Amino acid sequence: MNAESTLIEMREVGRDEVALIFSFLTIASRMEEQGEPLQKALVDEQLSPYWKGWGRPGDKAIVASDTASGLPVCCAWVRDLPPQHALKTSAQGRVLELAVGTVAQYRGKGIGTAVMRRLLDACQAVCDGISLSVRTTNPALRLYARFGFVKVDGSEHTNRVGSQSITMLLNFRDSSQSPNRSEVEAAKTEFKQAHAENIPASPCAEAARES
C-alpha cells in the first residue's frame, strides 16, 4: 500500500456504530503504542465515557475511509459528557468534548485536518464550544491552534500514563478565538493537491484525548 497517494471518502458515523468509536478511541489514546491492553478501554473510567452508550442525542462523528480498501482510517467525534467526566473550562453554555484518532500509517497526510474541519463546521450550530485534552509532547498542538483552540489556563495535569497533558478550548462564541481561516484553508488546499498529484502533504499528527 502506498499511503501517500491514498484517496479517502468521508461520512457521518451512525448511531449504531459503537464498535467503530471504540476502536478509534484506542487509537486516539495511543494504547497500543503505550503497551496497554486494548481491553482496558472497556472498563477504564477515563476512557469509557468516550464510547459507552454511543448514539445518544448530540453524539456526532465523521469517519474517513480508504477508498481502495474500504477500511476506516481516521475518525473524529464529539460528545456531551456528564459533569464528572467533562473537562474543566471557563466557557459558558454547551461545550462538547472532542476525540480524534488516525491509523498510524495514515498520519501526516492532512486526513485528520480534513475530518476535523468537517466535524467542527457541523458543530458550530449546535454547541458553544469544543474542548479536548492533549499531551504536551503531541505535534498536533499546532494543528489544534490553527483551528482556534487555545490552552485553558491552569489546565496542566498528569494524565493516566504519567505524562503531562493540557486542556484546549475552541469557543465558538468568542470572536477573538475563531479559527485561523487562512491557515486552515491552506491546509485543506494542500490536502486536496496531495491527493490530486500523489505527493505527501505536510506532516500533522492527530490524537486528541490522550489523558
LINQUIPE-V847620 format. One record per residue. SS is DSSP state (H for helix, E for strand, C for the rest). Layout:
SS + SS
This chain:
C + C + H + H + H + C + C + E + E + E + E + E + C + C + C + C + C + H + H + H + H + H + H + H + H + H + H + H + C + C + C + C + C + C + C + C + C + C + C + H + H + H + H + C + C + C + C + H + H + H + C + C + C + C + C + C + C + C + C + E + E + E + E + E + E + E + C + C + C + C + C + E + E + E + E + E + E + E + E + C + C + C + C + C + C + C + C + C + C + C + C + C + C + C + E + E + E + E + E + E + E + E + C + H + H + H + C + C + C + C + H + H + H + H + H + H + H + H + H + H + H + H + H + C + C + C + C + C + E + E + E + E + E + E + E + C + C + C + C + H + H + H + H + H + H + H + C + C + C + E + E + C + C + C + C + C + E + E + C + C + C + C + C + E + E + E + E + E + E + E + E + C + C + C + H + H + H + C + C + C + H + H + H + H + H + H + H + H + H + H + H + H + H + H + H + H + H + C + C + C + C + C + C + C + C + C + C + C + C + C + C
